[in-house]
Amino acid sequence: MLDRLVTLLPPGAREALRTLAARRPVRLPVGLPPRRPGAEATILPGLDARPAPMAPLHPPAAINDNPLQALHDAVERDLRASGHLR
């Protein structure tokens, strides 16, 4: 919501707000102990939270090389099942 409001301001005012926001420290919620500078919020210290490299994604192997033949076989199977073809 604030992002949309900032777009309505002239560029000079936007830059002034960015500068002001960069100078102002972030307030922590009440009741939390102050963190030391450089301390990162981690679940487990020493745990590398970077995403692992992903294996390359390959398309699935072809089930049938001739889709027209597969259609022909399916129609023939249905006609035989219904008794129209012997």
Contacts in CASP RR format, 6 or more apart in sequence:
PFRMAT RR
TARGET T0000
AUTHOR 0000-0000-0000
METHOD contacts of the structure
MODEL  1
MLDRLVTLLPPGAREALRTLAARRPVRLPVGLPPRRPGAEATILPGLDAR
PAPMAPLHPPAAINDNPLQALHDAVERDLRASGHLR
6 14 0 8 1.000
6 17 0 8 1.000
9 17 0 8 1.000
28 34 0 8 1.000
28 35 0 8 1.000
42 49 0 8 1.000
43 49 0 8 1.000
64 70 0 8 1.000
76 85 0 8 1.000
79 85 0 8 1.000
80 86 0 8 1.000
END
